[in-house]
Amino acid sequence: MINNKPKIKIGIVAVSRDCFPEPLSVNRRKALVEAYTKKYGADDIYECPICIVESEIHMVQALEDIKKNGCNALCVYLGNFGPEISETLLAKHFDGPKMFCAAAEESGNSLMDGRGDAYCGMLNASYNLQLRNIKAYIPEYPVGDAEDCADMIHDFLPVAKAVYALNHLKIISFGPRPLNFLACNAPIKQLYNIGVEIEENSELDLFEAFNKHAGDARIPEVVADMEKELGKGNKKPEILAKLAQYELTLLDWVEAHKGYREFVAIAGKCWPAFQTQFGFVPCYVNSRLTGRGIPVSCEVDIYGCLSEFIGTVVSDDIVTLLDINNSVPKDMYNSEIKGKTNYTLTDTFMGFHCGNTCSKKLAFCEMKYQKIMARSLPIEVTNGTLEGDIAPGPITFYRLQSTADNILRAYIAQGEVLPVATRSFGSIGVFAIPEMGRFYRHWLIEKGFPHHGAVAFGHFGKALFEVFKYIGVDVSEIGYNQPAGVRYPTENPWG
C-alpha cells in the first residue's frame, strides 16, 4: 500500500552579502536551528553547514548539499542583507517549495557591527523573485528573531507538504459524470497548470476490473476488517463481500496506474448505472480509502477529490466531501441552537452526503441503504452507505475549483459542527459558519461553485490560503466569509 502523504525536510540555507560580517549569518542560522529543534524537533529541517551563500558558486554548493541530504523544501534565511542574485538563483534552481525569511536585530547594544539590515534585504529579495517569476512563500511578517523565524518555518511546513504533494499527484477518475451533474464540470487545463496529472477512465473499465476480482483470496480479510470497524453498526452484512471486492479493485488500480507519481486521489462514479450493475453503492469503500489518506470523491468530482487531497495533506488528518445541502428548519434552530450559541439561523446549514465520511469522523455509524436512490430502485442494489451524524467540533469548509470560465477559484470558511442531532439520513451534520448566508449568496453562488465542499476537521484556513496563493490562485479569487459590516462587491447596500 502506498504512503499517500509526503514527508517534508526543509533545508535551511543562510545567505550573506559580502560587505556584511559573515558570522552574523552563521550565528543567526545556528540560533534559528536550535530554536526550531527545541520547540518542534529536528525531523523536519536540515541545517546546510557547507557554506553561507554569498556568490553563485556558493549557491551551487548549497544546492548540491541540500539535495544530497534529502531536502524537498527550502528556506532561504537572510542572516543579513543577503545577495539578491545568488539567493534568488538558489530558489530558482531548487525543485520544490521554498520560503524566505529574515533575521531581526538582537539588541540595541549591537547596532554597529551587529546590524544586518535583513529588513531591507527582504525587499530586494522579493523584487528579484518577481523579476525571475519565482514562486515562494513569504510569511505575513517575514522578519524576526530565532524563535520567530522558527515559527515561520513551522507554519510553512503544511504549505510545503501540499505544494510538493500536488506536484507529485495523479488523479484517477472513472466517468463520465452522471446526467444533470454539470455542476461537477472539471476543465482539466488548470490541473496541468498546478502540476497535477489526471488519468480519465470509463466506468466500464472499472466494471471489468471489478469482475476480475471476483473470488479474490484477500476478500475475507477485508470483510473481517470491515466487520471490526462497523461493530454493532454492521446492519448489511450480506453486502460486505462485494464492497471488499470493490475496495481491492480500487487499491490494485491505484498500484497499477499511479505511474511515476507518488500520490493519488480518486474521482469515483456512484450512479446512475453503478448500483444496478455493481449491485451496491460505493460510499462505505470511499470512506475507508479516504480514512487511509486516499481521498475518493463522489459523482466524478475531480476538483472535489483534489480539494480533499489538499486538506488531507495540510491537516495531516482525514477529510470528507459534503453537499452544502439544506437549511436548518426554524423550529429545530429555535429549540436546539438559538440562545445556546451566537449563531443566527442563516449562519447554519446542513452538510450531507450519502455515506462517504470515515467512521472516525462520525459520532456513530451504521451500514445502510441509500434512501434517495431507493425511491426508484430496489433497496438491495443501494446498500453500502455509512450513515451517522458527523462528530461535533471545529471544521474548515473549503474548495479549489476551475470554474466554467476556466479560472482557478477557491473559498475557505472556518466554523464548526454543532452538537445537534440531525434527525436525518446519510453522513450528515449541522454546520455553523459566521455570516454563512451572505457568503453562500455572494461568493459561492456568485462565483459559480458547485454544491460539493471539502471539510477538514479543524481550523486550517491560514495554511490553505497560503497553499492556494502559492499554486497560482489570484488572491481576488480566494473567497472567505466576510464579517458583518464588510460588504461583498455584489451585495446590495440597502439589503
N, C-alpha and C positions, 0 to 999 in steps of 0.2 A: 504493500500500500504506500502510495506516495505521501511525502510530507508536503502539505499544501500551503504552508506559510513560510516565508523566508526568515532566516536568521541573519541579522544585520551586525556588521562590525564596522564602526566608524573610525576611519583613520584621521587622527588629529595631526595636522601639519602646520607648524608655526612659520610665519614669514617675517622678514625684517628688511627695511630699506637700509642700504649700505652706509648711509650717513648717520644712522642711529646706532647706539650700542647694541650689539648682538645679544649680550647677556640679558637685556630686557625681555626679548622674546624667549630665550632659553628658560629663564627662571619663571616667567609667567606661564609658559607651557607646562612646566613641571608642576607648578601650583594648581593649574587647571586640572591636570590629570589626577593629582592627589585628591582634589576636592570632589571630582566625579566618582572616583573609586570609593572614597569614604562614604558617599551618600548613596550611590547606585551600584557599586561593584564594578569589576573590571571586564566583565564578559562582553560588553557592547562596544568597547573602544580599544584602539591601538595607538600608542604614542610613537610617532615617527621620530626616531632618535638620530637618524643618519645625517641630517643637516637642518639648518634653518634656511628657508628658501629666500635667497637674495638675488638670484640670477636664473636665467633659463636653464643653465647646466644643473643648478641645484633643483630646479623644478623637475627635470628628468630623473634625477637621482631619487627624489622623494616619491615620484610617481611609481617608479620601479619597486621601491621599498614597500609601499602600502599594498601594491598588487601582490607582491611576493608573500606578504603576511596576511593575505585573505580578506582584505578590506573591500567591501562592496558599497560603502558610502564614505563621504569625505567631509571633514570640517576644516576649512581654511581659517586659521586663527591669527588675527593680526595682533601680534605681541607688541608691535609698534606700528608706525605709519604704513609700512609694507610696500613692496614693489608692485605697482598696479599691473604691469605687463606680465611678469612671471607668475603672480598669484592667480590671475585670471586664465593664463595659459594652462596652469595646473588644473583648474576647473574644466577647461575646455577638453583636455585630453583624458580626463578621468571619466570612465564609462560607468556612471552610476549617479545616484542622487548626491547633491552637495549643498553645503551651507557655508555661510560666512558669519563670523562674529569677531568682536574686537575687545581688546583689553582696556579697562579703565585705569586711571592713575590711582596708586595706592595711598598716597599721603601728601599732605600739603608741605611736608618737610623734604620732599624729593622731587621738586619741580624744576630742577636744573638738569642734571644728567639722568634723572629718573622719569622724565616726561617723554611718553612715547608717541603722542599725537595720533593714536589709532582712531579716535573720533573723527578726525579729518580724513584719515586714510580710508575709512569705510565709504566715504563719499566717492573717492576716486575709484575704489574697487567696484562699487555698484555701477558707476558710469561706464567703466571698462567692460563689465559683464553685459551691459546693454549694447555697447558697441559691437561686441562679438556674438550677440544673440544667444547668450548662455543663460539657461535657467538655473537658478539657485535659490535656496531658502534663506531668507534674511529675517531673523526674529523681529518681533514688534519693536523692541528696543534693543539693538544688537551690540551694545557696549556695556561691559560690566566687569566686576572683579571675578576671581576664580570661581567662587560659588555661584555667582550669577550666570556665568558662561557655562558652567556645568549643567545648570537647569535648562539653559537654552539648548544644549546638545541633547539632553534627555527629551525635551519637547520635540526635537527634530526626529527622534527615533521612530515613532509611529508613522510620520510623514515619509521618512526614508524607506520604511518597510513597504508602504503602499506603492510608492513610486517605483521601487525596484520590482515589486511583485507584478505590477501592471506591464512592465517591460518584458516580463517572462511568463505572461499569461496566455493561455488559449481558451477561448470559449467554444464549447461544443454544443451545437443546437440541433434539435430534432423538430422539423417543421412539416408543413407550413403552419402559420398562425391559424387558430380557429376562425371560422366565419364571424364577422362582426367584431373582430378584435383589431381593428386598425389602430386602436389606442396603443397597442404594443408594437406598432411600426418601428423598425430599427434601421435607419440608414447606417450602413456599416463603415462608411468612409471615415467617420470620426474615431472608430475603433482603431483603425490603422494609424490615424494621426497621433493617438496617445500611446502607440506601441503594442496594442493588443492584437493577437491573431484570432481568427474565427474559422471554425470548421462547421459548415452547414450541411446537415444530413436530412434525409427523408425519414418520416416515422415508419415507412415500410422497411428501411434498412434496420431500424431499431427492432421492429417486429420479427424480422428474420433472425437477428442476433438473439432475441429473447427465446424464440423457439429452439434454437440450437443449444440453449442452456437447460432444456427440459431434462430432468433426471440428473442434473449436476450433483456430484458427490458431496459438494460443500453445502447444499441446501439445508440438511438437518442441523448443521452447526449454526447457520444464520437464523433459522427458525428458533432454536434454543435461545439465542441472544435476544431475539425479538420478544420471546415469552418472558425472559428475565426483565427486560426493560418495561414491558407493559404491566406485568404483575396482575393485579385484580382488574385492570383496565382492558385485559385481553378478551374483548367481547365478540371477536370474529376469528376464532382460531382456525376456521376452515380456509381462510384466505392467506394465511401466513406463508405457506409453501410457495404460492405464486409470487407473493411480494419478495420473498427471499430470492427466487429465481430472477426477478427483475433487478433487484439490488446487485446481484452478481453480474448481470448483464451490463449494467452501467459501469461498475468498477472495472470490469475487464475491457470495456470500450475505452475508458479513460487510459488505461495502461497501454493499450494497443495504438491509441490515436494521439497521445499528447505530443508525440514527435520530439522536437528539440526544446520544447517549452518545459519549464519546471512546474508550473502551476496550472490548474484547470478550474473552470466553473461550467455549469451545465444549464442551458435553457431548454427545459423539457416540455413535452406535449402531454396533455391530460384529457382532452376532449376535442371533438365530439365522437370520433370513431374509436378512440383509445379504449373506452370502457367495454364496448361491445366486442372488440377484437381481442384485447388482452384479458378481459374478464374481471377487471378491478380498476380502481383509481390509484395513482402512484403517490398520493400525498404523504403517506407514512414513510415510504422509502426516501422521498425528498427530504423529509425532516431528519431522517437518520444520517444521510450523507452531509446535509448542512451542519448537523451536530458534530461531524467529524472534520469540518473545515473545508468541505467541497460544496459550496452553495449550489442549490438546484432551484431555479425559478420555475414558476408555473406558466402555462399558456405561451410558451416560446418567447418569454420576455427577456430579450438579450441584454438590454440595459438594466433590467431588474437584477439579473444574476451578476452583472458587472458591479452594480452598486452593492449588492450583498457581499461580494468578494472584497471590495474596498473596506467595508465595515468589519468584516472578519479579521482582516489584517490590522487595521487601525486599533480595534478594540481588543484584539487577541482573545476573542470570545465568539460564541455562537450568535448569529443574527437570524432574522426572519424577513419574509416578504409578505406584506399585507395589503389588502384593499383599504383605501381611505373610504370606508364603506357606507356607514349610515349614521344618522343623528341619534343622539341620546334622547329618548322621549321626555317630555316636560315633567310628567308625573314621576318618572324614575329619577330625573335630575333633582326635583324638589324633595323627594324622600331620601335619596342616597348621597347627594353631593352638596346641595345648597346649604349654606350655614356651617358645613363641615370643612369646607375649603374656600379659597378666594376665587375659584373659577366660576365664570359665567356659563350659561347654557351653551353659548356659541364657542366657548373655549374647548368644549368637549365633543367627542365623536367616538365612533366605534371602529376599530381596526379589525379586519376579518380576513381569513382565508379558509379554504375548505378543511384543511387539516395538515398543513405543511410545517408547523412550528415544532421545533425539537421538544421532546418531553421535559428536558431540563429547564426549559423556559416557561413551562405551564404549571399552574397551581395544582392541577390534577389532570388526568388524561384517560381517555377510553378510545379503543378502536371502534369506529362506527362506519356507517354508510354515508354517502354524500346526498344530503337531503334535497338539494336543488335538482341534481341530476335524476334522483329517484322519482321526481314528479312526472317524468316522461319515459323512464327506463325501468326495467326490473331492478329491484333493490340489490339482488345478488351480484350484479355487474358494477355496482357503485361502492362496494366495500373497499376500505383501505384508507379512510381518513383518520387522523389523530385529533380528536376533539377535546377541548378543555379551555378554561379561562386562562389567559396569559397572566403570569405572576406579576403582582404589583411591584413598582419600583421605577427608577429613573430610566428614560429612554431618549434616544435621538432618532427622529424620523427624517429621512433624507433620501435623495435620489440624484444620480447623474444621468443625463438623458441627451441624446441627439434628437432634437425635436423635428417636426415635419419640415422645417426650413433648413435642416442640416446644420444647425448651430448647437454647440455644446452648452447646455444649461444645467443648473443644479439648484437644489434647495436643501436647507438644513434647518431643523427646528427641534429644540430641546424641550422636553416635557416629562410626563410620567404616565404610567399605567396606574389607574386608581384602584383601590381595594374594594371594588364594587362588583357584585355578581352580575354577569351579563344576561342571564335568563335566555340565552340563545344557543346557537349551534356553531360548529366549526372551531378552528383555533381563533379565539376572539378575545378582545379586551376593551375596557372603557378607557380611552386615552384623554389626556388633558394637556393642551399646549396653550400658553398665554396668547391671546389675540388670534386664535386659530381661525375664527370666522373670517376676519379680514384677510389673513394670509391665504386662506383657501380661495377666496374670491379674487384677490388682486395679484397673486403670484401663481398659484397652481392652475387656476382656470385661465387667467390672462396669458400665461406663458405656454400654455398647451401641454401641460404634463399629463401623463396617463394616471389611472386610478391606483396603480401599484406604487407602494413606497417601501423602502428598506427600513428596517428597525434594528438599531444597535442598542444593547441593554446597558445603558449608562450614558453619561454626557460626554460626547466626543466631538462637539461642534468645532472647537478650536482646531483640532488636528484635521478634520475633514475639510474645513475651509482652506487650510494650507495645502492639502493634497490637491483640491480642485484648482487652486491658483497655480500650483507647480506644473500640473499637466496641461495647462493652457486654457482653462475656462476663464473668460473675461470676468473680472470682478463684478461688472454691472449685470452679469447673467447668473450670479450666485445669490439666490434669494434666501431670506430668513424672515421669521415672524416679527414684523416691526412693532415696537412697543406702542402703547396707546399715545396718541398725540403726534406720532410720526406718520405722515400721510404717504401712501403709495402713489406713484405718478398717475395711475388710472382711477384712484379713489375720488369719488365725488366730495368736494369740500363741504357741501351742505348736507351730506349724509343721505 
